[in-house]
Amino acid sequence: MDHPPFYRDEADYPPMIRPKLKVLRRIGPHKSAYPKELPHLSLLAPLATGPHRWSQTWRGILRHGKDREAPRETVVIKLFQESQFPAVRTRRAGSAVAQSERAAFDALRHLQGTVLPKSRGFLEVELTSTIEYEDVPGVLHTEKVTAHVMEYIPGFAASDITAPEKLPEDTGTVLRNNLAEIHKHGVVHRDLCGYNIIIVQDTIKGLRCAFIDFAKSKVYTDQQRALRPRQGKPTFEEEKFSDEQRLGDVFFELDIDQPNRQPVAVTGFDKAGLARLLDELDPVSLDSFRVSETEWLEEVKTVKEQAKRAKMKCTDIDCPECSI
């Protein structure tokens, strides 16, 4: 029996040894705002890397110019590396995956450095590394990759905070206001979770809460917000409400008061919706779907039963009419 289409063996993702980057060119609509001379990038340490990810995130060094004495800056280097993409139904180029994040950072350029990291630009780079297989000592691998270089925020992800009671009392207010500012510019994040919120407590600058990872975001123009979307497509208000609900889940994890929180209703479940869900899944959560097809079909059946019960407003788990 075949595996689900997003299944891929771990052997397809051998570890990379000593990766190096060579900047080829700048990309994006505002590349003229940066110096003409290409910067030099070097990788220091992985932040979020591994198989089944739409991006490989590293802490690195940005040097402005080829001169070794040129000014340096510690940055985050996000590589949209196609060889590490999850095997989903729709194959997308790395530049296409980066396009959503580039559009969001462009729309939110006035909020960069506060509500989200300050972007240092999008680059096309050549990634060179040594790949080790079981029977081969080392193979040189070269790949063209779209990279997003941005400010490094020396804080903690909300999911990594072990003592939320020590957070300032206005943390929830700051996060709500920041999300409202993002929505005011017509951007919906669509992937809010504890991993994508960085919290910094500075004794001089005060509290800073920044949102990261806009790869799944969407930018709505004023015209798109006014028009009625095609059938089956969510409106801007629905997407905005979904962002607020996800932020409420983060508040629950951090034990932050959240007034007037409403539960999310379970909607219908169809094959087209399932396909969209699989194609848009967060790469981190794909590991949880590495199961046998029998278990996979059982999970799909359970979800369908839950959706049918919600539609019929049935609370009986053993109801014969809701069973599929």
KETORLO-193056 format. One record per residue (C-alpha): residue in one letter; chain; x, y, z. Coordinates in steps of 0.001 Angstrom, whole numbers, plus 500000, padded with zeros to 6 digits. Layout:
# KETORLO-193056
PT  lomi  drendo      px      py      pz
PT     A       A       X       Y       Z
...
# end
This chain:
# KETORLO-193056
PT  lomi  drendo      px      py      pz
PT     M       A  500000  500000  500000
PT     D       A  501390  503395  498992
PT     H       A  502256  506023  501556
PT     P       A  500426  509380  501620
PT     P       A  501856  511790  499009
PT     F       A  503737  513890  501573
PT     Y       A  505625  510889  502989
PT     R       A  509386  510812  502432
PT     D       A  512017  508602  503966
PT     E       A  514565  510132  506364
PT     A       A  517351  508887  504073
PT     D       A  516234  511528  501564
PT     Y       A  517496  514186  504008
PT     P       A  521155  513410  504766
PT     P       A  522957  515893  507059
PT     M       A  524893  518793  505516
PT     I       A  528470  519319  506672
PT     R       A  530194  522729  506603
PT     P       A  527597  524680  504557
PT     K       A  528816  527860  502870
PT     L       A  526971  530661  501075
PT     K       A  527923  532741  498049
PT     V       A  525676  535720  497284
PT     L       A  524723  535875  493582
PT     R       A  522287  538790  493374
PT     R       A  519618  540788  495188
PT     I       A  515964  540109  494461
PT     G       A  512756  541929  495290
PT     P       A  511079  545212  494324
PT     H       A  513151  547401  496701
PT     K       A  516627  546055  495957
PT     S       A  517729  549555  494865
PT     A       A  517350  550699  498487
PT     Y       A  520369  548579  499468
PT     P       A  524055  549119  498607
PT     K       A  525032  548069  495079
PT     E       A  527916  545984  496369
PT     L       A  526747  542498  497309
PT     P       A  527168  541541  500983
PT     H       A  529033  538542  502324
PT     L       A  527121  535931  504339
PT     S       A  528433  533225  506636
PT     L       A  526477  530701  508700
PT     L       A  527237  530373  512414
PT     A       A  524687  528111  514104
PT     P       A  521341  526493  513183
PT     L       A  518195  527935  514778
PT     A       A  515477  525839  513135
PT     T       A  516760  523314  510610
PT     G       A  516016  519780  509525
PT     P       A  513941  517767  507052
PT     H       A  510326  518483  506052
PT     R       A  510722  522247  506423
PT     W       A  509850  525021  504015
PT     S       A  512856  526961  505317
PT     Q       A  516156  526384  507101
PT     T       A  516850  529137  509632
PT     W       A  520384  529981  510762
PT     R       A  522117  532587  512861
PT     G       A  524841  534128  510778
PT     I       A  527060  537102  510024
PT     L       A  526312  539782  507427
PT     R       A  529392  541658  506243
PT     H       A  528797  544719  504085
PT     G       A  531426  544345  501378
PT     K       A  534230  541919  500600
PT     D       A  536731  543637  502861
PT     R       A  537299  541629  506044
PT     E       A  537419  544906  507992
PT     A       A  533954  545901  506745
PT     P       A  531170  546395  509338
PT     R       A  529597  543158  510545
PT     E       A  526176  542377  511921
PT     T       A  524665  539292  513521
PT     V       A  521585  538353  511505
PT     V       A  519074  535595  510907
PT     I       A  519459  533881  507530
PT     K       A  516352  532079  506347
PT     L       A  517044  529698  503460
PT     F       A  514124  528490  501345
PT     Q       A  515977  525293  500435
PT     E       A  514025  523141  497991
PT     S       A  516014  519961  498686
PT     Q       A  514642  520003  502262
PT     F       A  511017  520814  501361
PT     P       A  508319  518375  502520
PT     A       A  507011  516093  499794
PT     V       A  503484  517487  499456
PT     R       A  501168  517308  496474
PT     T       A  502102  520710  495097
PT     R       A  505778  521268  494353
PT     R       A  506698  524933  494659
PT     A       A  509966  526679  493894
PT     G       A  511873  528250  496753
PT     S       A  511341  531714  495281
PT     A       A  507569  531110  495220
PT     V       A  507541  530031  498884
PT     A       A  509523  533168  499785
PT     Q       A  507157  535410  497837
PT     S       A  504509  535531  500599
PT     E       A  507077  536606  503185
PT     R       A  508556  539180  500839
PT     A       A  505123  540690  500171
PT     A       A  504329  540826  503903
PT     F       A  507634  542501  504826
PT     D       A  507103  545008  502011
PT     A       A  503585  545874  503218
PT     L       A  504838  546135  506823
PT     R       A  508079  548003  506088
PT     H       A  507074  550841  508459
PT     L       A  506702  548307  511308
PT     Q       A  510046  546594  510742
PT     G       A  512335  546840  513732
PT     T       A  509429  546910  516190
PT     V       A  506491  544592  515451
PT     L       A  508592  542349  513190
PT     P       A  512333  542006  512498
PT     K       A  514014  544538  510250
PT     S       A  514656  542983  506856
PT     R       A  518130  543206  505317
PT     G       A  516849  542082  501949
PT     F       A  516168  538971  499881
PT     L       A  519085  537382  498079
PT     E       A  519738  534584  495633
PT     V       A  522632  532579  497048
PT     E       A  524597  529499  496125
PT     L       A  524663  526962  498956
PT     T       A  527604  524562  498975
PT     S       A  527943  521770  501500
PT     T       A  529214  518213  501931
PT     I       A  526532  515540  502201
PT     E       A  527386  512275  503909
PT     Y       A  525691  509004  502955
PT     E       A  526127  505631  504630
PT     D       A  528233  504111  501860
PT     V       A  529840  507325  500546
PT     P       A  532275  509341  502689
PT     G       A  531185  512704  501314
PT     V       A  529488  514242  498271
PT     L       A  529729  517928  497353
PT     H       A  526260  519434  497027
PT     T       A  525561  522806  495374
PT     E       A  522125  524399  495227
PT     K       A  520719  527820  494331
PT     V       A  518558  529065  497199
PT     T       A  516420  532127  497941
PT     A       A  517524  533651  501251
PT     H       A  515908  536242  503503
PT     V       A  518368  538094  505729
PT     M       A  516860  539883  508713
PT     E       A  517607  541348  512105
PT     Y       A  518586  538924  514853
PT     I       A  516385  539453  517928
PT     P       A  518144  538108  521057
PT     G       A  514989  537077  522872
PT     F       A  512941  533970  523654
PT     A       A  510192  532323  521676
PT     A       A  506906  532387  523576
PT     S       A  506833  528578  523415
PT     D       A  510199  528395  525247
PT     I       A  509234  530600  528201
PT     T       A  509129  528372  531288
PT     A       A  508110  531035  533820
PT     P       A  505313  533080  532193
PT     E       A  504397  534580  535573
PT     K       A  507580  536679  535315
PT     L       A  506422  538360  532100
PT     P       A  505372  542031  532385
PT     E       A  501671  542585  532969
PT     D       A  501262  544428  529682
PT     T       A  502601  541533  527543
PT     G       A  499113  540578  526374
PT     T       A  498229  544184  525547
PT     V       A  501436  544661  523540
PT     L       A  500830  541470  521554
PT     R       A  497204  542399  520818
PT     N       A  498198  545916  519711
PT     N       A  500995  544577  517507
PT     L       A  498657  542117  515795
PT     A       A  496123  544907  515282
PT     E       A  498838  547019  513599
PT     I       A  499643  544143  511239
PT     H       A  495972  543720  510356
PT     K       A  495628  547486  509848
PT     H       A  498118  547179  506970
PT     G       A  496054  544411  505349
PT     V       A  498314  541500  506350
PT     V       A  497144  538275  508008
PT     H       A  499815  536024  509517
PT     R       A  497942  532671  509303
PT     D       A  500573  530802  511328
PT     L       A  500570  532378  514778
PT     C       A  501963  530114  517485
PT     G       A  504411  530297  520348
PT     Y       A  507346  529491  518051
PT     N       A  506619  532535  515875
PT     I       A  506517  535139  518656
PT     I       A  509758  536524  520077
PT     I       A  509602  538290  523457
PT     V       A  512465  540525  524606
PT     Q       A  512665  542173  528024
PT     D       A  515214  544994  527947
PT     T       A  515880  547081  531043
PT     I       A  516521  550153  528875
PT     K       A  514256  549770  525826
PT     G       A  511511  547939  527700
PT     L       A  509310  545100  526426
PT     R       A  509363  544106  522759
PT     C       A  507135  541458  521207
PT     A       A  507884  540650  517563
PT     F       A  506162  538304  515137
PT     I       A  508325  536179  512823
PT     D       A  507865  533674  509986
PT     F       A  505490  535299  507491
PT     A       A  505932  532532  504896
PT     K       A  502229  531575  505103
PT     S       A  500931  535136  505392
PT     K       A  498687  536898  502912
PT     V       A  498445  540570  501967
PT     Y       A  495000  541999  501222
PT     T       A  494699  545236  499258
PT     D       A  491920  547722  500088
PT     Q       A  490015  546482  497029
PT     Q       A  490364  542829  498047
PT     R       A  489100  543616  501541
PT     A       A  486002  545263  500080
PT     L       A  485199  542578  497484
PT     R       A  483414  539349  498288
PT     P       A  485866  536416  497800
PT     R       A  485208  533424  495571
PT     Q       A  483163  530598  497023
PT     G       A  485158  528591  499557
PT     K       A  487738  531352  500088
PT     P       A  487855  533063  503505
PT     T       A  487297  536802  503806
PT     F       A  489827  539167  505312
PT     E       A  487702  539464  508453
PT     E       A  487570  535681  508826
PT     E       A  491343  535399  508409
PT     K       A  491838  538219  510908
PT     F       A  489545  536481  513397
PT     S       A  491529  533260  512920
PT     D       A  494762  535132  513749
PT     E       A  493172  536483  516928
PT     Q       A  492034  533003  517930
PT     R       A  495534  531587  517428
PT     L       A  496977  534422  519498
PT     G       A  494415  533503  522158
PT     D       A  495855  529983  522188
PT     V       A  499303  531473  522877
PT     F       A  497781  533545  525699
PT     F       A  496336  530358  527170
PT     E       A  499777  528692  527113
PT     L       A  501331  531741  528783
PT     D       A  498419  532098  531228
PT     I       A  497628  535628  530001
PT     D       A  494137  536997  530563
PT     Q       A  492137  537159  527329
PT     P       A  488748  538879  527545
PT     N       A  485800  537833  525349
PT     R       A  487536  534802  523841
PT     Q       A  485176  532726  521699
PT     P       A  485637  529053  520816
PT     V       A  486414  528187  517204
PT     A       A  483525  526364  515520
PT     V       A  484236  523110  513665
PT     T       A  483297  523495  510005
PT     G       A  482630  520978  507258
PT     F       A  485419  518758  505939
PT     D       A  485725  517844  502273
PT     K       A  488392  516390  499995
PT     A       A  489319  519776  498520
PT     G       A  489709  521223  502009
PT     L       A  491871  518265  503012
PT     A       A  494116  518757  499976
PT     R       A  494529  522482  500776
PT     L       A  495320  521615  504383
PT     L       A  498033  519140  503391
PT     D       A  499595  521544  500912
PT     E       A  499648  524434  503412
PT     L       A  500672  522538  506542
PT     D       A  503359  524052  508735
PT     P       A  506528  522006  508003
PT     V       A  507098  521504  511737
PT     S       A  503759  519688  512078
PT     L       A  504425  517368  509145
PT     D       A  506493  515086  511379
PT     S       A  503327  514219  513297
PT     F       A  501775  512910  510039
PT     R       A  504546  510379  509393
PT     V       A  502256  507434  510128
PT     S       A  501112  504346  508285
PT     E       A  498304  504792  505790
PT     T       A  495943  502734  507980
PT     E       A  496417  505133  510888
PT     W       A  496136  508049  508475
PT     L       A  492761  506856  507151
PT     E       A  491530  506346  510728
PT     E       A  492477  509930  511594
PT     V       A  490661  511264  508523
PT     K       A  487593  509217  509462
PT     T       A  487662  510626  513009
PT     V       A  487877  514204  511742
PT     K       A  484965  513632  509365
PT     E       A  482847  512214  512193
PT     Q       A  483629  515224  514376
PT     A       A  482663  517597  511567
PT     K       A  479399  515715  510950
PT     R       A  478504  515764  514664
PT     A       A  479206  519483  514845
PT     K       A  476953  520101  511850
PT     M       A  474115  518025  513391
PT     K       A  474815  519483  516860
PT     C       A  475153  515948  518192
PT     T       A  477090  515281  521398
PT     D       A  476691  511493  521539
PT     I       A  480037  509851  520699
PT     D       A  478376  506495  519914
PT     C       A  475601  507971  517770
PT     P       A  474998  505544  514841
PT     E       A  473789  508345  512541
PT     C       A  477075  510279  512874
PT     S       A  479319  507276  512284
PT     I       A  480925  506977  508884
# end
